[in-house]
């Protein structure tokens, strides 16, 4: 799991990085809001942990700008601003969860895991593309070098997740968590969906699928 941490409190940042790496996560940490926005906008992460009050660019502004660009990476906002109004502003800006400082590291990890179990029910508007494949998410039309096909909702979510992470080879457990979520399904369902996507598009050699 790749996580971007945007936190200007050096001691807290170091503690969070240590704990998350110990839990087996890959973490990139920056301390400036502008740098955090550039990093979240230019690289693929599974989750952004974002402080609310930052130098350079405020956290709520960062998540608003990311959502306006169609970037749907889950955002967990950290803040000492603990009023209801503050939390509502953060969530309305596009954050997926809100954790008040000070917090227990075990709770942080639990919230990260809960966010990662959510199915990818949202899709960015417009299109996603990699190599010679293009997915129109609004119409669920997948176009390849020799054919095109209308996908089911599940196939579209799966294909969008794979394209947006390409060329990384993703763990099966992560794909299941992000596309199926907490639904009780057999792991073989993933193989079936991949089989039909390959068959529809005559996909044989792409590294990510």
TORZA-152902 format. One record per residue (C-alpha): x, y, z; residue in one letter. Coordinates in steps of 0.05 Angstrom, whole numbers, plus 5000, padded with zeros to 4 digits. Layout:
XYZa ...
***
This chain:
500050005000x 503050684979x 501451265025x 502952005019x 503652365086x 503153125085x 504853365155x 509053955177x 510053725249x 516753375242x 516352945305x 509252715289x 511152585216x 517052155237x 512751765286x 507251635235x 512251425182x 515650945230x 509050625251x 506350555181x 512750255153x 512849775212x 505749575190x 508449415120x 506350045084x 510450455036x 510551195057x 512751835024x 512752435071x 512853175054x 512053775101x 509354325056x 502354385028x 504554594958x 509354004955x 503853544980x 499153774925x 504453684871x 506052994897x 498852764902x 497353054834x 503352744799x 504152054830x 499451484844x 498051334917x 492950884950x 491651395005x 493552105025x 494152285098x 493453035100x 494453545156x 489354105156x 493954695174x 500054695128x 505055205102x 504455335028x 497355085018x 491954925068x 489554205072x 482354345053x 484754724992x 489154144971x 483553634973x 478754104938x 483654214881x 484953464875x 477553304871x 476553854819x 481753504776x 478152844782x 483252534828x 479352054873x 484951804918x 482051714988x 484152265036x 484652195111x 485152895142x 488953005207x 487653635247x 487453965315x 481454365291x 476153965327x 469554355321x 463754065282x 464354635232x 471654475220x 470153745208x 464353905162x 468754375121x 474053835113x 469153305092x 465453775045x 472153945013x 472753214992x 476252865050x 473952145062x 475352125137x 477552595193x 482052445252x 482852935309x 489753055340x 492352785386x 490652075363x 492951375377x 497151045323x 492950415327x 486750825310x 490351145251x 492050455223x 484950215236x 482150805197x 487050685140x 484949965135x 477550155137x 478550645079x 482250115039x 476349635048x 471550115015x 469749894944x 471650364889x 464450564875x 466351254851x 469551354783x 472951984757x 469052324701x 471952334632x 476851794610x 482851394632x 488051114585x 494350694586x 498250404527x 493050324471x 487150224518x 482150774533x 476450744583x 470651244579x 468251204651x 461651564640x 459351094584x 463450494609x 466250414539x 473050074535x 476850164469x 482849754449x 487249684387x 482549204352x 475749254387x 471349614436x 466349384487x 461249644537x 463249404606x 458949224665x 459349674726x 463949194762x 468349104701x 468849854693x 470949954766x 476049404759x 478849664694x 479150384719x 482950154781x 487849754740x 488950304689x 489850844742x 495250414776x 498750174713x 504049914703x 504249674775x 502448954788x 497449004845x 496448504902x 490148094893x 487848284963x 488249024947x 484248944882x 478948544919x 478449064975x 477949654928x 473249364876x 468948884917x 469849184986x 466448815042x 462048394996x 462447655010x 465247394944x 470046854926x 477047064904x 475846684840x 471147234819x 477247664804x 480047144757x 473347084721x 472947844711x 480147884686x 478847304639x 472747644608x 476348314602x 482147984565x 477347604521x 473248224504x 479248644486x 483848094461x 488748294515x 494647824520x 501048194536x 499548794581x 503648754644x 498349014691x 492548544672x 
***
